[in-house]
Amino acid sequence: MSFRDLHYADRPLLLPNAWDVGSALAFVAAGFPAVGTTSFGVNASTGRPDAEGASREATVALIRALSALPVYVTADIEDGFSDDPAWVADFVGGLGADGVNLEDSAGGRLVDPGIPSAKITAIKQAAPDIFVNARIDSYWFHEEDTVPAVLERAKAYADAGADGIFVPGATDPATLEELAAAIPLPLNVLVVPGLTLDDLQTLGVRRVSTGSLPYRAAIDAAVDVAEAVRDGREVPTATSYAESQRRLLEFARAAGPHPDSD
């Protein structure tokens, strides 16, 4: 089953988003057939705020590392790190990912839909097999956040060659159902509290991303461990050192010599 096929399976594709090799290995060990990256998590791991284009080098390094995994990998590339469609297409073509998320915002504001549309077309012309998930940030930034406005953008991106439409921030069931019915491509949303995968499937959603939620939950869990030791509470259980080391050893063998090694 191809990465594209996963978007048309019996249940919505649940895509966990990793921020480093260790988190990706854990998702693979849990049986997920595909792993995405999270620009928030990647940026946070290097001390940078999200959505400022600072994750490019870290994303490239992470995707290259994750290429050794026996699952599909898709990259969060923010807005493509450039307004030059040819540059973005060349960047995506050389990334080594099975798919990319491409945002239609910059600096916390929506951009003219013609800008991401040109990038989508360029990517599909240069690398037609890469799954381009066009992200519409209307509900995320509460700008032009109406169904007609979102559908207008979705049509532009579908016409440009996008393979899927991602609408983060859309959570109302009636809205999701209306979007899914009107968009001819797989609809991707973030995890919606209170709605199960089965609920989202009934509404027509085909892909559900965890986004930065696992990263933020992992940070909370790490703090909870330290506080438990400090406060004399029972320490939470965790995957053993031996199992974690085994995953890394297997990954290292699959990935081959580290590029920095002699």
C-alpha positions as CSV (number, residue, x, y, z in Angstrom):
1,M,0.0,0.0,0.0
2,S,1.5,3.4,-1.1
3,F,1.4,6.5,1.1
4,R,-1.3,7.8,-1.2
5,D,-3.3,4.6,-0.6
6,L,-3.2,5.1,3.1
7,H,-5.5,8.2,2.6
8,Y,-8.2,6.0,1.1
9,A,-8.1,3.1,3.5
10,D,-11.0,1.8,5.6
11,R,-10.2,4.2,8.5
12,P,-8.6,7.7,8.5
13,L,-4.8,7.7,8.5
14,L,-3.6,8.6,11.9
15,L,-0.3,10.4,11.4
16,P,1.9,10.9,14.5
17,N,4.3,13.8,14.2
18,A,7.9,13.3,15.4
19,W,10.5,15.9,16.3
20,D,13.6,13.7,16.4
21,V,14.8,10.2,15.6
22,G,13.9,8.8,19.0
23,S,10.3,10.0,18.8
24,A,10.0,8.6,15.3
25,L,11.4,5.2,16.4
26,A,8.8,5.1,19.1
27,F,6.0,5.7,16.7
28,V,7.3,3.0,14.3
29,A,7.6,0.6,17.3
30,A,3.9,1.3,18.0
31,G,3.0,0.1,14.5
32,F,2.2,3.3,12.7
33,P,2.7,2.9,8.9
34,A,3.7,6.6,8.4
35,V,5.3,9.3,10.4
36,G,5.3,13.0,9.9
37,T,7.5,15.8,11.3
38,T,6.2,18.7,13.3
39,S,7.8,22.1,12.6
40,F,6.9,23.3,16.1
41,G,8.7,20.3,17.7
42,V,11.7,20.6,15.4
43,N,11.9,24.3,16.0
44,A,11.5,24.0,19.8
45,S,14.2,21.3,20.0
46,T,16.6,23.9,18.6
47,G,15.2,26.8,20.7
48,R,13.5,28.6,17.9
49,P,9.8,29.8,17.7
50,D,7.6,28.1,15.1
51,A,6.6,29.4,11.7
52,E,9.6,31.7,11.2
53,G,11.4,29.5,8.6
54,A,14.1,28.5,11.0
55,S,13.4,24.7,10.8
56,R,14.8,24.2,7.3
57,E,18.2,22.8,8.1
58,A,16.9,20.7,11.1
59,T,14.1,19.3,8.9
60,V,16.5,18.4,6.1
61,A,18.7,16.6,8.6
62,L,15.8,14.8,10.3
63,I,14.2,13.6,7.0
64,R,17.5,12.3,5.8
65,A,17.9,10.4,9.1
66,L,14.4,9.1,9.0
67,S,14.8,7.8,5.4
68,A,16.2,4.6,7.0
69,L,12.8,3.8,8.6
70,P,10.6,1.1,7.2
71,V,7.6,3.4,7.1
72,Y,6.5,6.4,5.0
73,V,7.8,9.8,6.1
74,T,6.2,13.2,5.4
75,A,7.8,16.5,6.2
76,D,6.3,19.7,7.6
77,I,8.1,22.3,5.5
78,E,6.2,25.4,6.8
79,D,5.6,27.6,3.7
80,G,8.4,25.9,1.7
81,F,11.1,28.3,3.1
82,S,10.9,30.5,-0.1
83,D,8.5,32.3,-2.3
84,D,10.3,31.1,-5.4
85,P,8.3,28.1,-6.7
86,A,11.3,26.6,-8.6
87,W,13.4,26.8,-5.5
88,V,10.7,25.1,-3.4
89,A,10.3,22.4,-6.0
90,D,14.0,21.7,-6.1
91,F,14.1,21.7,-2.3
92,V,11.2,19.2,-2.0
93,G,12.5,17.0,-4.8
94,G,15.8,16.6,-3.0
95,L,14.4,16.2,0.5
96,G,13.8,12.4,0.3
97,A,10.3,12.5,1.9
98,D,7.2,10.7,0.7
99,G,5.1,13.8,1.3
100,V,5.2,17.4,2.4
101,N,2.8,19.8,4.2
102,L,2.8,23.2,2.6
103,E,1.2,26.2,4.5
104,D,-0.6,29.1,2.9
105,S,0.5,31.5,5.6
106,A,3.6,33.5,6.5
107,G,4.3,35.5,9.6
108,G,1.0,34.4,11.1
109,R,-1.1,35.7,8.2
110,L,-2.7,34.1,5.2
111,V,-1.0,34.8,1.9
112,D,-2.6,35.2,-1.6
113,P,-3.6,31.7,-2.6
114,G,-1.7,32.2,-5.9
115,I,1.6,32.0,-4.0
116,P,1.2,28.4,-2.6
117,S,-0.6,27.4,-5.8
118,A,2.4,28.2,-7.8
119,K,4.6,26.2,-5.4
120,I,2.3,23.2,-5.5
121,T,2.3,23.2,-9.3
122,A,6.1,23.4,-9.4
123,I,6.5,20.6,-6.9
124,K,4.1,18.3,-8.7
125,Q,5.8,19.0,-12.0
126,A,9.3,18.3,-10.6
127,A,8.3,15.4,-8.3
128,P,4.9,14.0,-9.2
129,D,5.1,11.1,-6.8
130,I,5.4,13.2,-3.7
131,F,2.1,13.6,-1.8
132,V,1.5,17.4,-1.4
133,N,-0.8,18.2,1.5
134,A,-1.9,21.8,1.1
135,R,-2.5,23.4,4.5
136,I,-5.2,26.1,4.7
137,D,-4.6,28.3,7.8
138,S,-7.9,30.2,7.8
139,Y,-9.2,28.6,11.0
140,W,-5.8,28.4,12.6
141,F,-5.3,32.1,12.5
142,H,-9.0,33.0,12.5
143,E,-8.7,34.8,9.2
144,E,-11.2,34.3,6.4
145,D,-12.4,31.4,8.6
146,T,-15.7,30.6,6.8
147,V,-16.5,27.5,4.8
148,P,-16.9,29.3,1.5
149,A,-13.5,31.1,1.9
150,V,-11.8,27.8,2.8
151,L,-13.4,26.0,-0.1
152,E,-12.2,28.7,-2.5
153,R,-8.6,28.1,-1.3
154,A,-9.0,24.4,-1.4
155,K,-10.2,24.5,-5.0
156,A,-7.2,26.6,-6.0
157,Y,-4.8,24.2,-4.4
158,A,-6.6,21.1,-5.9
159,D,-6.5,22.8,-9.3
160,A,-2.7,23.4,-8.8
161,G,-2.2,19.7,-8.2
162,A,-2.4,19.1,-4.5
163,D,-3.0,15.6,-3.3
164,G,-4.7,16.5,0.1
165,I,-6.1,19.4,2.0
166,F,-5.1,20.1,5.6
167,V,-7.4,22.4,7.6
168,P,-5.9,22.8,11.1
169,G,-8.1,24.5,13.7
170,A,-11.4,23.3,12.1
171,T,-13.1,21.4,14.9
172,D,-16.9,21.9,14.5
173,P,-18.4,18.6,13.3
174,A,-20.9,20.3,10.9
175,T,-18.0,22.4,9.4
176,L,-15.8,19.3,9.0
177,E,-18.6,17.4,7.3
178,E,-19.3,20.3,5.0
179,L,-15.7,20.7,4.1
180,A,-15.2,16.9,3.5
181,A,-18.2,16.7,1.3
182,A,-17.2,19.6,-0.9
183,I,-13.4,19.0,-1.2
184,P,-12.6,16.3,-3.8
185,L,-9.3,15.4,-2.0
186,P,-8.6,13.7,1.3
187,L,-9.4,16.1,4.2
188,N,-6.7,16.2,6.9
189,V,-7.4,17.7,10.4
190,L,-5.6,17.9,13.7
191,V,-6.8,15.7,16.6
192,V,-10.2,17.1,17.7
193,P,-10.8,16.6,21.4
194,G,-14.0,14.7,22.0
195,L,-14.1,13.2,18.5
196,T,-12.7,9.7,17.9
197,L,-11.2,8.5,14.6
198,D,-14.5,6.7,13.9
199,D,-16.4,10.0,14.5
200,L,-14.1,11.8,12.1
201,Q,-14.4,9.1,9.5
202,T,-18.2,9.4,9.7
203,L,-17.8,13.2,9.0
204,G,-15.6,12.4,5.9
205,V,-12.1,13.1,7.3
206,R,-9.4,10.9,5.7
207,R,-6.3,11.9,7.7
208,V,-5.7,13.0,11.3
209,S,-2.4,14.5,12.4
210,T,-1.2,14.8,16.0
211,G,0.8,17.9,15.2
212,S,2.9,19.2,18.1
213,L,0.7,17.5,20.7
214,P,3.1,14.6,21.3
215,Y,6.0,16.9,21.7
216,R,4.1,19.1,24.2
217,A,2.8,16.1,26.0
218,A,6.4,14.6,26.2
219,I,7.7,17.8,27.7
220,D,4.9,17.7,30.3
221,A,5.7,14.1,31.1
222,A,9.4,14.8,31.5
223,V,8.6,17.6,34.0
224,D,6.2,15.3,35.8
225,V,9.0,12.7,36.3
226,A,11.3,15.3,37.8
227,E,8.6,16.6,40.0
228,A,7.6,13.1,41.1
229,V,11.1,12.4,42.3
230,R,11.4,15.8,44.0
231,D,8.0,15.5,45.7
232,G,8.3,11.8,46.7
233,R,5.5,10.6,44.4
234,E,5.6,7.3,42.6
235,V,7.8,7.7,39.5
236,P,5.9,7.0,36.2
237,T,6.8,3.9,34.2
238,A,8.6,4.3,30.9
239,T,10.1,2.2,28.1
240,S,13.2,0.6,29.4
241,Y,16.7,1.8,28.7
242,A,17.4,-1.6,27.1
243,E,14.5,-1.3,24.7
244,S,15.3,2.2,23.8
245,Q,18.9,1.3,23.2
246,R,17.8,-1.7,21.1
247,R,15.7,0.6,18.8
248,L,18.7,2.9,18.3
249,L,21.1,0.1,17.6
250,E,18.8,-1.3,15.0
251,F,18.2,2.1,13.5
252,A,22.0,2.7,13.4
253,R,22.5,-0.5,11.5
254,A,19.8,0.3,9.0
255,A,21.0,3.9,8.5
256,G,24.6,2.9,7.9
257,P,27.7,4.9,8.9
258,H,27.0,8.4,10.4
259,P,28.0,11.1,7.8
260,D,30.3,12.6,10.4
261,S,32.2,9.4,11.0
262,D,35.7,8.8,9.5
